[in-house]
């Protein structure tokens, strides 16, 4: 799934373990529940979500294009919601 993430929006993923987030344009900030690190991804960068829980992604500086890909089948599907920042 490809998604445009507007600069004034936040993408919230629930139970997204195994999902790969790839940035094709722009830059994003990403944080995972129970992970003390924050990630800044630029065009061409990707990150595999390695734990269950909430993931929050925000565009930095301008709109960003993301590709969200599941590496393996899961019994449930990740819930996506774009909300105002």
DOVEXTI-983984 format. One record per residue: residue number from 1; x negated, y, z negated of N, C-alpha, C in turn. Coordinates in Angstrom, 3 decimals, always signed. Each point is the difference from the previous one (the first is absolute). Example, Ala and Ser with C-alpha at 12.3 -4.5 7.8 and 13.67 -1.06 7.14 Angstrom:
<atoms>
+-----+----------+----------+----------+----------+----------+----------+----------+----------+----------+
! num !   n_east !  n_north !     n_up !  ca_east ! ca_north !    ca_up !   c_east !  c_north !     c_up !
+-----+----------+----------+----------+----------+----------+----------+----------+----------+----------+
!   1 !  -13.190 !   -5.690 !   -7.800 !   +0.890 !   +1.190 !   +0.000 !   -0.900 !   +1.200 !   +0.000 !
!   2 !   +0.350 !   +1.050 !   +0.720 !   -0.820 !   +1.190 !   -0.060 !   +0.770 !   +1.090 !   -0.730 !
+-----+----------+----------+----------+----------+----------+----------+----------+----------+----------+
</atoms>
This chain:
<atoms>
+-----+----------+----------+----------+----------+----------+----------+----------+----------+----------+
! num !   n_east !  n_north !     n_up !  ca_east ! ca_north !    ca_up !   c_east !  c_north !     c_up !
+-----+----------+----------+----------+----------+----------+----------+----------+----------+----------+
!   1 !   -0.846 !   -1.172 !   +0.000 !   +0.846 !   +1.172 !   +0.000 !   -0.891 !   +1.235 !   +0.000 !
!   2 !   +0.268 !   +0.940 !   +0.882 !   -0.700 !   +1.277 !   +0.024 !   +0.882 !   +1.045 !   -0.653 !
!   3 !   -0.632 !   +0.928 !   -0.725 !   +0.768 !   +1.007 !   -0.708 !   -0.722 !   +1.338 !   +0.023 !
!   4 !   +0.758 !   +1.061 !   +0.214 !   -0.520 !   +1.357 !   -0.121 !   +0.254 !   +0.445 !   -1.429 !
!   5 !   -1.054 !   +0.386 !   -0.690 !   +0.119 !   +0.494 !   -1.371 !   -0.228 !   +1.497 !   +0.031 !
!   6 !   +1.063 !   +0.754 !   -0.216 !   -0.080 !   +1.460 !   -0.007 !   -0.787 !   +0.474 !   -1.215 !
!   7 !   -0.653 !   +1.135 !   +0.152 !   -0.836 !   +0.530 !   -1.069 !   +0.783 !   +0.232 !   -1.291 !
!   8 !   +1.271 !   +0.348 !   +0.070 !   +0.787 !   +0.291 !   -1.197 !   +0.770 !   -1.215 !   -0.521 !
!   9 !   -0.375 !   -1.193 !   +0.434 !   +0.680 !   -1.232 !   -0.422 !   -0.972 !   -0.963 !   -0.654 !
!  10 !   +0.565 !   -0.912 !   -0.780 !   -0.767 !   -1.072 !   -0.639 !   +0.650 !   -1.306 !   +0.411 !
!  11 !   -0.815 !   -0.971 !   +0.379 !   +0.510 !   -1.328 !   +0.326 !   -0.246 !   -0.887 !   -1.204 !
!  12 !   +1.061 !   -0.625 !   -0.475 !   -0.079 !   -0.868 !   -1.177 !   +0.295 !   -1.425 !   +0.450 !
!  13 !   -0.917 !   -0.917 !   -0.298 !   +0.152 !   -1.403 !   +0.354 !   +0.151 !   -0.808 !   -1.279 !
!  14 !   +0.966 !   -0.869 !   -0.034 !   +0.218 !   -0.879 !   -1.158 !   -0.367 !   -1.426 !   +0.385 !
!  15 !   -0.742 !   -0.669 !   -0.873 !   -0.379 !   -1.402 !   +0.199 !   -0.605 !   -0.210 !   +1.390 !
!  16 !   -1.046 !   +0.758 !   +0.319 !   -0.594 !   +0.001 !   +1.333 !   -1.284 !   -0.822 !   +0.093 !
!  17 !   -0.265 !   -0.878 !   -0.969 !   -1.216 !   -0.809 !   +0.028 !   -0.108 !   -0.731 !   +1.333 !
!  18 !   -1.182 !   +0.052 !   +0.616 !   -0.216 !   -0.648 !   +1.279 !   +0.236 !   +0.906 !   +1.190 !
!  19 !   +0.557 !   +1.164 !   -0.215 !   +0.247 !   +0.952 !   +1.077 !   -1.288 !   +0.747 !   +0.317 !
!  20 !   -0.273 !   +0.226 !   +1.284 !   -1.151 !   +0.793 !   +0.414 !   +0.499 !   +1.366 !   +0.447 !
!  21 !   -0.595 !   +1.048 !   -0.569 !   +0.311 !   +1.379 !   +0.365 !   -1.157 !   +0.507 !   +0.848 !
!  22 !   +0.271 !   +0.372 !   +1.243 !   -1.032 !   +0.514 !   +0.897 !   +0.391 !   +1.399 !   +0.446 !
!  23 !   -0.934 !   +0.927 !   -0.070 !   +0.243 !   +1.389 !   +0.397 !   -0.480 !   +0.167 !   +1.437 !
!  24 !   +0.902 !   +0.399 !   +0.888 !   -0.390 !   +0.209 !   +1.395 !   -0.208 !   +1.481 !   +0.312 !
!  25 !   +0.574 !   +0.880 !   -0.826 !   -0.195 !   +1.438 !   +0.198 !   +0.186 !   +0.695 !   -1.339 !
!  26 !   -0.850 !   +0.971 !   -0.302 !   +0.111 !   +0.757 !   -1.240 !   -0.787 !   -0.641 !   -1.128 !
!  27 !   +0.361 !   +0.387 !   -1.220 !   -0.659 !   -0.505 !   -1.199 !   +1.059 !   -0.183 !   -1.081 !
!  28 !   -0.148 !   -1.064 !   -0.802 !   +0.964 !   -0.260 !   -1.067 !   -0.718 !   -0.283 !   -1.313 !
!  29 !   +0.719 !   +0.224 !   -1.064 !   -0.410 !   -0.385 !   -1.349 !   +0.907 !   -1.161 !   -0.380 !
!  30 !   -0.592 !   -1.068 !   -0.551 !   +0.764 !   -1.187 !   -0.361 !   -0.408 !   -0.425 !   -1.407 !
!  31 !   +0.981 !   -0.362 !   -0.808 !   -0.271 !   -0.529 !   -1.328 !   +0.896 !   -1.212 !   -0.238 !
!  32 !   -0.540 !   -0.999 !   -0.714 !   +0.734 !   -1.221 !   -0.326 !   +0.220 !   -0.077 !   -1.504 !
!  33 !   +1.148 !   -0.493 !   -0.375 !   +0.281 !   -0.247 !   -1.413 !   -1.031 !   -0.982 !   -0.564 !
!  34 !   -0.483 !   +0.256 !   -1.198 !   -0.984 !   -0.822 !   -0.702 !   -1.365 !   -0.033 !   +0.688 !
!  35 !   -0.301 !   +1.027 !   +0.786 !   -1.319 !   +0.133 !   +0.630 !   -0.506 !   +1.399 !   -0.348 !
!  36 !   -1.092 !   +0.118 !   -0.754 !   -0.473 !   +1.317 !   -0.419 !   -0.586 !   +0.827 !   +1.147 !
!  37 !   -0.227 !   -0.624 !   +1.142 !   -0.585 !   +0.723 !   +1.137 !   +1.075 !   +0.646 !   +0.854 !
!  38 !   -0.341 !   +1.119 !   +0.625 !   +0.800 !   +0.622 !   +1.041 !   -0.753 !   -0.192 !   +1.311 !
!  39 !   +0.725 !   -0.053 !   +1.097 !   -0.614 !   -0.226 !   +1.305 !   +0.358 !   +1.145 !   +0.932 !
!  40 !   -0.992 !   +0.527 !   +0.704 !   +0.217 !   +0.995 !   +1.039 !   -0.374 !   -0.655 !   +1.323 !
!  41 !   +1.000 !   -0.166 !   +0.860 !   -0.182 !   -0.685 !   +1.270 !   +0.145 !   +1.001 !   +1.140 !
!  42 !   -0.917 !   -0.060 !   +0.947 !   +0.040 !   +0.855 !   +1.196 !   +0.342 !   -0.855 !   +1.215 !
!  43 !   +0.236 !   +0.669 !   +1.135 !   +0.301 !   -0.711 !   +1.241 !   -1.037 !   -1.091 !   +0.237 !
!  44 !   +0.465 !   -1.216 !   +0.228 !   -0.864 !   -1.150 !   +0.222 !   -0.237 !   -0.835 !   -1.250 !
!  45 !   +0.296 !   +0.538 !   -1.179 !   -0.170 !   -0.737 !   -1.256 !   +1.236 !   -0.848 !   -0.288 !
!  46 !   -0.193 !   -1.072 !   -0.755 !   +1.111 !   -0.842 !   -0.415 !   -0.283 !   -0.539 !   -1.395 !
!  47 !   +1.080 !   -0.419 !   -0.654 !   -0.100 !   -0.579 !   -1.339 !   +1.054 !   -1.087 !   -0.136 !
!  48 !   -0.420 !   -1.155 !   -0.526 !   +0.953 !   -1.081 !   -0.298 !   +0.459 !   +0.176 !   -1.435 !
!  49 !   +1.302 !   +0.072 !   -0.203 !   +0.562 !   +0.115 !   -1.345 !   -0.229 !   -1.341 !   -0.686 !
!  50 !   -0.737 !   +0.022 !   -1.115 !   -0.432 !   -1.259 !   -0.610 !   +0.716 !   -0.362 !   -1.291 !
!  51 !   +1.059 !   +0.713 !   -0.323 !   +0.716 !   -0.320 !   -1.244 !   +1.469 !   +0.382 !   +0.140 !
!  52 !   +0.826 !   -0.620 !   -0.820 !   +1.423 !   +0.344 !   +0.008 !   +0.184 !   +1.306 !   -0.769 !
!  53 !   +1.166 !   +0.550 !   +0.088 !   +0.286 !   +1.256 !   -0.670 !   +0.210 !   +1.106 !   +1.018 !
!  54 !   +0.039 !   +1.215 !   -0.494 !   +0.289 !   +1.169 !   +0.829 !   -1.270 !   +0.553 !   +0.636 !
!  55 !   +0.117 !   +0.385 !   +1.275 !   -1.060 !   +0.683 !   +0.730 !   +0.580 !   +1.329 !   +0.455 !
!  56 !   -0.763 !   +1.085 !   -0.177 !   +0.426 !   +1.325 !   +0.426 !   -1.012 !   +0.524 !   +1.007 !
!  57 !   +0.513 !   +0.482 !   +1.151 !   -0.855 !   +0.529 !   +1.061 !   +0.482 !   +1.407 !   +0.331 !
!  58 !   -0.944 !   +0.927 !   +0.114 !   +0.328 !   +1.391 !   +0.314 !   -0.943 !   +0.502 !   +1.086 !
!  59 !   +0.534 !   +0.724 !   +0.992 !   -0.833 !   +0.608 !   +1.042 !   -0.763 !   +1.171 !   -0.606 !
!  60 !   -1.262 !   +0.150 !   +0.410 !   -0.855 !   +1.058 !   -0.519 !   -0.321 !   +0.976 !   +1.124 !
!  61 !   +0.363 !   +1.270 !   -0.164 !   -0.366 !   +1.033 !   +0.954 !   +0.915 !   +0.160 !   +1.196 !
!  62 !   +0.558 !   -1.093 !   +0.513 !   +0.908 !   +0.050 !   +1.148 !   +0.768 !   -1.314 !   +0.059 !
!  63 !   +0.891 !   -0.121 !   +0.968 !   +0.732 !   -1.257 !   +0.187 !   -0.980 !   -1.129 !   +0.307 !
!  64 !   +0.388 !   -1.223 !   -0.294 !   -0.850 !   -1.162 !   +0.265 !   +0.838 !   -1.116 !   +0.618 !
!  65 !   -0.615 !   -0.763 !   +0.890 !   +0.628 !   -1.194 !   +0.583 !   -0.591 !   -1.230 !   -0.651 !
!  66 !   +0.876 !   -0.900 !   -0.441 !   -0.407 !   -1.228 !   -0.677 !   +0.532 !   -1.207 !   +0.747 !
!  67 !   -0.745 !   -1.095 !   -0.077 !   +0.504 !   -1.302 !   +0.439 !   +0.036 !   -0.877 !   -1.241 !
!  68 !   +1.134 !   -0.627 !   -0.259 !   +0.182 !   -0.903 !   -1.137 !   +0.196 !   -1.399 !   +0.550 !
!  69 !   -0.907 !   -0.911 !   -0.375 !   +0.013 !   -1.353 !   +0.544 !   -0.104 !   -1.019 !   -1.121 !
!  70 !   +0.861 !   -1.004 !   +0.018 !   -0.066 !   -1.087 !   -0.981 !   -0.972 !   -1.053 !   +0.521 !
!  71 !   -0.968 !   -0.397 !   -0.834 !   -0.971 !   -1.012 !   +0.400 !   +0.549 !   -1.406 !   -0.123 !
!  72 !   +0.981 !   -0.188 !   -0.855 !   +0.582 !   -1.324 !   -0.187 !   +1.471 !   +0.175 !   -0.327 !
!  73 !   +0.754 !   -1.048 !   +0.201 !   +1.425 !   +0.091 !   -0.314 !   +0.189 !   -0.048 !   -1.508 !
!  74 !   +0.960 !   +0.753 !   -0.479 !   +0.320 !   +0.045 !   -1.420 !   +1.490 !   -0.299 !   -0.149 !
!  75 !   +0.408 !   -0.547 !   -1.134 !   +1.419 !   -0.285 !   -0.193 !   +0.836 !   +1.261 !   +0.033 !
!  76 !   -0.512 !   +1.101 !   -0.518 !   +0.727 !   +1.272 !   +0.018 !   -0.667 !   +0.961 !   +0.949 !
!  77 !   +0.607 !   +1.134 !   +0.218 !   -0.576 !   +1.019 !   +0.861 !   -0.312 !   +1.221 !   -0.819 !
!  78 !   -1.028 !   +0.714 !   +0.385 !   -0.360 !   +1.231 !   -0.708 !   +1.102 !   +1.029 !   +0.249 !
!  79 !   +0.366 !   +0.701 !   -1.036 !   +1.002 !   +1.073 !   +0.120 !   -0.731 !   +1.301 !   +0.282 !
!  80 !   +0.425 !   +0.726 !   +1.027 !   -0.617 !   +1.258 !   +0.386 !   +0.953 !   +1.144 !   -0.285 !
!  81 !   -0.532 !   +1.086 !   -0.498 !   +0.827 !   +1.179 !   -0.218 !   -0.857 !   +1.245 !   +0.143 !
!  82 !   +0.393 !   +0.929 !   +0.858 !   -0.692 !   +1.280 !   +0.127 !   +0.770 !   +1.011 !   -0.830 !
!  83 !   -0.694 !   +0.655 !   -0.900 !   +0.661 !   +0.946 !   -0.902 !   -0.763 !   +1.323 !   +0.039 !
!  84 !   +0.668 !   +1.121 !   -0.317 !   -0.700 !   +1.274 !   -0.023 !   -1.134 !   -0.024 !   -1.024 !
!  85 !   -1.066 !   +0.698 !   +0.325 !   -1.156 !   +0.072 !   -0.916 !   +0.335 !   +0.822 !   -1.213 !
+-----+----------+----------+----------+----------+----------+----------+----------+----------+----------+
</atoms>
